[in-house]
Amino acid sequence: MKPVVTLLVLLPGLLWAAIDVLQFDNPEQEARFQQLTQELRCLVCQNQNLADSDADLARDLRMEVYEMVKSGQSADEIKAFLVARYGDFVLYRPPLQRNTLLLWGLPPLLLVIGLFFLWRFVSRQQPIHTPSPSTPADDPLDLLQDEEP
């Protein structure tokens, strides 16, 4: 019973330790930090930004970004530092360069190709011919009635 009580007493402290409490000099620094952590990718999770990731590397990168923001570096300087260290992959929106041309150009190209094939498929379909009610000879029931057994 005593270990359970001890665990219940220590649990809030463990949860509090998991939350980063960061102090900023002004709201502009905090806004810049929040924007940067939303725009930078966690290198471990690869599908989360730094703000949402719980990975150790993401926590370290958040602290590094925090220190850079506190020291007065601009967002562009911080991004340039991280790109120099980890490559364009750290950015959620990598710049349009020769090596990222396929990344930016492939989705619109695939959309155009898909629309072209859809257009060809639809244009090749034969129109459905429905007999008009004014032509009784085309009615199969009329043809059966005209036959003699």
ChimeraX attribute file (.defattr): number of C-alpha atoms within 10 A of each C-alpha:
attribute: neighborCount
match mode: 1-to-1
recipient: residues
	/A:1	5
	/A:2	7
	/A:3	8
	/A:4	9
	/A:5	10
	/A:6	10
	/A:7	11
	/A:8	11
	/A:9	11
	/A:10	11
	/A:11	12
	/A:12	10
	/A:13	10
	/A:14	11
	/A:15	9
	/A:16	10
	/A:17	10
	/A:18	9
	/A:19	9
	/A:20	10
	/A:21	8
	/A:22	8
	/A:23	10
	/A:24	14
	/A:25	9
	/A:26	9
	/A:27	9
	/A:28	11
	/A:29	19
	/A:30	17
	/A:31	12
	/A:32	16
	/A:33	22
	/A:34	16
	/A:35	13
	/A:36	23
	/A:37	21
	/A:38	17
	/A:39	18
	/A:40	24
	/A:41	25
	/A:42	28
	/A:43	19
	/A:44	14
	/A:45	15
	/A:46	13
	/A:47	12
	/A:48	18
	/A:49	21
	/A:50	28
	/A:51	20
	/A:52	15
	/A:53	20
	/A:54	16
	/A:55	14
	/A:56	11
	/A:57	15
	/A:58	23
	/A:59	17
	/A:60	12
	/A:61	20
	/A:62	22
	/A:63	14
	/A:64	14
	/A:65	24
	/A:66	22
	/A:67	13
	/A:68	17
	/A:69	22
	/A:70	16
	/A:71	10
	/A:72	10
	/A:73	13
	/A:74	13
	/A:75	16
	/A:76	10
	/A:77	13
	/A:78	17
	/A:79	18
	/A:80	14
	/A:81	14
	/A:82	19
	/A:83	16
	/A:84	11
	/A:85	10
	/A:86	12
	/A:87	12
	/A:88	19
	/A:89	15
	/A:90	21
	/A:91	20
	/A:92	16
	/A:93	12
	/A:94	14
	/A:95	12
	/A:96	12
	/A:97	10
	/A:98	8
	/A:99	10
	/A:100	12
	/A:101	11
	/A:102	12
	/A:103	12
	/A:104	15
	/A:105	11
	/A:106	11
	/A:107	11
	/A:108	10
	/A:109	12
	/A:110	11
	/A:111	10
	/A:112	12
	/A:113	12
	/A:114	12
	/A:115	12
	/A:116	12
	/A:117	11
	/A:118	11
	/A:119	11
	/A:120	11
	/A:121	10
	/A:122	10
	/A:123	10
	/A:124	8
	/A:125	8
	/A:126	7
	/A:127	7
	/A:128	6
	/A:129	6
	/A:130	6
	/A:131	11
	/A:132	9
	/A:133	9
	/A:134	7
	/A:135	8
	/A:136	12
	/A:137	11
	/A:138	12
	/A:139	12
	/A:140	9
	/A:141	10
	/A:142	11
	/A:143	11
	/A:144	9
	/A:145	9
	/A:146	8
	/A:147	7
	/A:148	5
	/A:149	4
